[in-house]
Amino acid sequence: MQRAHDGGAHLTRRALCALLVVAVVHASRPAFAQDAASALRDLAESPDFRVRLSAALYLGRNKPRGALAALVRALADGDPTVRVAAAAALGALGDPAAIGPLTARLSSESSASVAAQIHSAIDRLRQGTISAQPASAPRPGVLAPGVRYVVRLGTMRNPSGVRGDDLRRVLHEAAASHAQALKGSAVVDGDTALLAQAAQRHLPVITLDGSLVQLVESRIADTIQVQARVEFAVRRDQTLRGTLSGSATTSGSGASITDQDRRQLQDDAVDGAVQSALRGADQGLTVAAR
């Protein structure tokens, strides 16, 4: 049985303790190639929950025709890990038509982890709908009117000893991607013009310095698992305001796993750990920005 490892986040401050709750991120990637037809078939018919889970994530990544209906049906799968994957994949599809079925599923969902992923998917889809509105989209190089604080991506390190600068780049790109979902924030990645605008509007600037503190690989029978743990130092004006941490586990099964498969598992684990660390961090970062 596959198990996901908890990701947690916290901010520490002498006169304040703000708890940042993050969801567990658990993804699975098969070590063998799939196509859309086999993924749709596997999700509907395979007796192996691991195959159904992998198929759901494949559909979320590749967005083939028929994925929406198939993933909605998978919300009723008998295995909660498959339902988690289906909800995550529906969020990744970006189709607001999934909001209704996801909301309906909440009334009968018995698993807290599945319900949490459904809420996350709904939030992601609603945020995507808002972002798609032309009137609300900020002009390139201009901070949106509703921005309350700026997140600046600082130094990203990889002391794990695995793939050096390559995984450091993955960490940086994942931080840039998932920080975009923080409410009320604008992400600045070396853009001095945006920082100048923030100064003119007296917006607080929060710097996130990231570190891939652990990347561990293990094998059980024909299944390989990769666990990643990341940590972000939260700073304002060079003063440490706290830390955010998260972890995620990816897994793949197959008789043989190529180097490319292994690298993808590592990339996905790092991305999931960053998502775990930053999900739900809005409130704590807003406090740290004061």
Number of C-alpha atoms within 10 A of each C-alpha: 4 13 11 16 18 17 28 22 25 19 22 17 11 6 5 11 13 17 15 20 18 23 22 24 27 26 22 27 24 23 23 13 8 15 12 17 12 12 24 23 13 20 28 17 11 14 10 11 18 22 20 27 27 26 31 30 27 24 28 23 13 14 18 16 12 12 21 21 13 19 29 20 15 22 24 15 18 10 15 20 23 26 28 28 29 35 31 26 25 35 26 18 21 21 15 16 11 20 21 11 16 22 15 10 18 17 9 10 16 11 13 11 17 23 22 17 22 28 19 18 26 24 15 20 22 17 15 16 13 13 13 11 9 9 9 12 11 13 10 7 11 12 20 15 10 12 15 18 22 23 25 22 20 19 14 21 20 22 14 18 12 15 12 12 13 11 21 22 15 19 24 21 16 19 25 18 14 18 25 15 21 18 18 16 23 23 25 23 14 11 11 10 13 18 20 11 14 20 13 9 14 11 17 19 24 29 25 22 20 25 22 26 16 17 21 13 15 10 12 8 8 12 17 22 22 23 24 27 27 29 24 26 20 24 22 18 11 9 11 16 22 20 18 28 26 28 32 29 30 28 28 24 21 12 9 13 16 10 9 10 17 19 14 15 26 26 21 25 28 31 24 28 33 35 27 29 32 29 24 20 23 17 16 21 25 18 13 22 21 11
